C-alpha cells in the first residue's frame, strides 16, 4: 500500500505543477485572441481537465465490449465516477474555492453556464430512466454537447474583449503545444492516481458506483480542483468558475456520451433515483446562490459542502447496492 500512497502524493504534486503551466499559457492565448475568461473556462480548460473522466469511459467501455459479463460492475463504476466527480466539483470543490477566494460570475452569462449544467444533468437523468443508456442515447448526448459548444461560441459568452495580439506566431505555437502536452501528461498522471486509489480500496465492501464516487470521482476531479485553485489565486475568478461549471457539462455529455456510444451502459438504480436527482436539485440551489449577488459567499459554500457530506452518508446507509 505504501507504493500506492506515494503514487497518489507524487501524482498530486505533478498535477499542481501542470495546472500552473496550463493556466499561464491559456490566459496568454485568451488575451491574445480577446476571448473572455468565461469562454476559455467553459470550453478549453473544462475539456482538458475532463480528460481523466473521458479516458476512463473510453477504456472502461472497450472492456465492456470485450467482456460483456462485466457490464454491471463497470457501468456502476464508470457512471459512479462521472457523477461522483461532478457532484464533488459542484458541491465541494467550487465551494472550497469560494471559501479561499470568492467565486464571481457575470449575470448575463450565468444562465448559459448553469443552464447548460442543469440541462446536461436532466438530459442524462431522463435518458437513464429506463435503466439503460444505449448507443443511440450516447450519440444524443454527444450531439447535445456539440450543439452547446456551437451555441456558446455564437453567444455573448464568447464575445471579443479586445485582442491584445501580444504573441508572435512562434509564441502561439509554443503556448498551444505546451498546453496540449500538459493536458496529455495530466491525463496520464491522473490515470495513475486513479489506479493507485483503486488498489488501495479494492478490498472494501462497497458498491462499484459508491467506490467510483468517493475515490475515482474525487481523484478524477483533481485537475479541475488544482486548475481552478490556481486560477483563483491568480485573480482569475471568472475563469475558475467557468472551469468547474464547464467540466460539469463536459463530463455527462461528452464522457458518458462517448462511453455509451461505444458499449451501452446499465445504469445503477441508485444513480437514477438518488445521485442524479441530488445533483440536479443542488445545481438549482447553486444557481439560486449565484443569482443573489453574482458570487458565492462563504456561508453559501458551507451549505453546499454540508449537503455533500450528508449526501454521501445517506447514500451509503440507504443505498448500499447498485442494482
HUPEHU-V717436 format. One record per pair of residues at least 4 apart in sequence whose ideal C-beta (glycine too) atoms are under 7 Angstrom apart, sorted by the first residue. I is the first residue (numbers start at 1). J is the second residue. Records with the same first field share a line. If there is no record, write none. Layout:
BEGIN
I->J  J
END
This chain:
BEGIN
1->5  200
2->6
3->7
4->8  196  199  200
5->9
6->10
7->11  192  193  196
8->12  193  196  197
9->13
10->14
11->15  189  190  192  193
12->16  222
13->17
14->18  189
15->19  186  189  190  222  223  226
16->20  226
18->22  182  185  186
19->23  223  226  227  230
20->24  230
21->25  178  182
22->26  48  179  182  227
23->27  227  230  231  234
24->28
25->29  175  178  179
26->30  40  44  45  179
27->31  236
28->32  167  175
29->33  175  176
30->35  37  40
31->164  166
32->163  164  165  166  167  172
33->163
34->160  161  162  163
35->39  40  158
36->157  158  159  161
37->41  236  238  239  242
38->42  106  109  157  238  242
39->43  152  157  158
40->44  45  239  242
41->45  46  239  241  242  243  246
42->46  113  152  157  242  245  246
43->47  149  152  246
44->48
45->49  227  243  246
46->50  243  246  247  249  250
47->250
48->183
49->223  224  227  243  247
50->54  247  250  251  254  255
51->55  183  186  187
52->56  187  190  191  194  220  223
53->57  81  82  85  220  251  255
54->58  254  255  258
55->59  187  191
56->60  78  81  220
57->61  78  255  256  258  259
58->62  258  259  262
59->63
60->64  74  77  78  259
61->65  259  262  263
62->66  262
63->67  70  74
64->68  70  71  74  263
65->262  263
70->74
71->75  266
72->76  266  323
73->77  208
74->78
75->79  265  266  267
76->80  207  208  209  212  268  322
77->81  208  209  211  212
78->82  212  259  265
79->83  209  256  265  267  268  271
80->84  208  209  210  211  212  213  217
81->85  212  216  217  220
82->86  251  252  255  256
83->87  213  271  275  276  279
84->88  212  213  214  216  217  218
85->89  217  220  221  251
86->90  248  251  252  279
87->91  278  279  308  311
88->92  93  217  218  221
89->93  94  221  224  244  247  248
90->94  248  279  282  283  286
91->95  282  304  305  307  308
92->96  305  308
93->97  221  224  225  228  244
94->98  103  244
95->99  296  301  304  305
96->100
97->101  103  228  229  232  240
98->102  103  296  298  301
99->298  301
100->232
101->232  233  237
102->237  295  296
103->237  240  241  295  296
104->237  238  241  294  295
105->109  110  113  238  241  290  294  295
106->110  238  294
107->294
108->156
109->113  157
110->114  290  291
111->115
112->116  152  155  157
113->117  242  245
114->118  245  283  286  287  290
115->119
116->120  148  249
117->121  245  248  249  283
118->122  280  283  284
119->123
120->124  249  252  253
121->125  252  276  279  280  283
122->126  280
123->127  141  144
124->128  141  252  256  276
125->276  280
127->133  137  140
128->133  267  271  272  276
129->272
131->266  267
132->264  265  266  267
133->137  138  256  260  264  265  267
134->138  260  264
135->139  260  261  264
136->140
137->141  260
138->142  257  258  259  260  261
139->143  261
140->144
141->145  253  256  257  260
142->146  253  254  257  258  261
143->147
144->148  253
145->149  253  254  257
146->150
147->151
148->152  249
149->153
150->154
151->155
152->157  158
153->158
167->171  172  175
169->173
170->174
171->175
172->176
173->177
174->178
175->179
176->180
177->181
178->182
179->183
180->184
181->185
182->186
183->187
184->188
185->189
186->190  223
187->191
188->192
189->193
190->194  219  220  222  223
191->195
192->196
193->197  219  222
194->198  216  219  220
195->199
196->200
197->201  215  216  219
198->202
201->211  215
206->210  211
207->211  320  321  322
208->212  322
209->213  268  270  271  322
210->214  315  316
211->215  216
212->216  217
213->217
214->218  312
215->219
216->220
217->221
221->225
222->226
223->227
224->228  243  244  247
225->229
226->230
227->231  243
228->232  240  243  244
229->233
230->234
231->236  239  240  243
232->237  240
236->240
237->241
238->242
239->243
240->244
241->245
242->246
243->247
244->248
245->249
246->250
247->251
249->253
250->254  255
251->255
252->256
253->257
254->258
255->259
256->260
257->261
258->262
259->263  265
260->264  265
267->271  272
268->322  323
269->273  322  323
270->274  275  319  322
271->275  276
272->276
273->277
274->278  315  319
275->279
276->280
277->281
278->282  311
279->283
280->284
281->285
282->286  304  307
283->287
284->288
285->289
286->290  304
287->291
288->292
289->296  300
290->294  296
296->300  301
297->301
298->302
299->303
300->304
301->305
302->306
303->307
304->308
305->309
306->310
307->311
308->312
309->313
310->314
311->315
312->316
313->317
314->318
315->319
316->320
END
